């Protein structure tokens, strides 16, 4: 956004330019074209069309996240590595949204770092509420060797839990789209694009 100032016989005038056009000092929108080109934000343009629906499902799904082993920050990281696809979109009876979790391996090791960082910000409290020591280098080496301390769930267990939760989210997203009457349109658009 830019703010420009121009002098005129009517006093100083200001105009604000945003990504969606311009507003003049009188408050009216001008007809300047947006510099942003409408392009898909992801490789799955259908997901770009349901951003509002995803936000609603995110709110509905928050109880499942709270009941899971993951914090909200960890869940956000998991979701960045998850892509949603429509399986068998050309078959109205068999089509369903599935979570593609192929990229989870890249974020699973970071889940503990997110949780550890949160504990440090909370004044030295570990995720389980116990006080964590600041053992420094020795604790880091011991942890890397898998000796001492509570290592928490294994990466394999975290991956299984993340896969299960993302598939539950996918099912809830599809159910939400069906209840809003949007599923059939989205499914058909994906089928037509294949």
Secondary structure, DSSP 8 states (H G I E B T S, - for coil): -EEEEE--TT--EEEEEETTEEE-TTS-B-----SS----SSS-HHHHTTHHHHHHHHHHHHHHHHHSS--HHHHHHHHHT-EEEEETTT-TTT-EEEEE-TTTHHHHHHHHHHHHHHHHHTTSB-TTS-B----THHHHHHHHHT-SS---S-HHHHHHHHHHHHHHHHHHHHHHHHHTT-HHHHHHHHHHH-
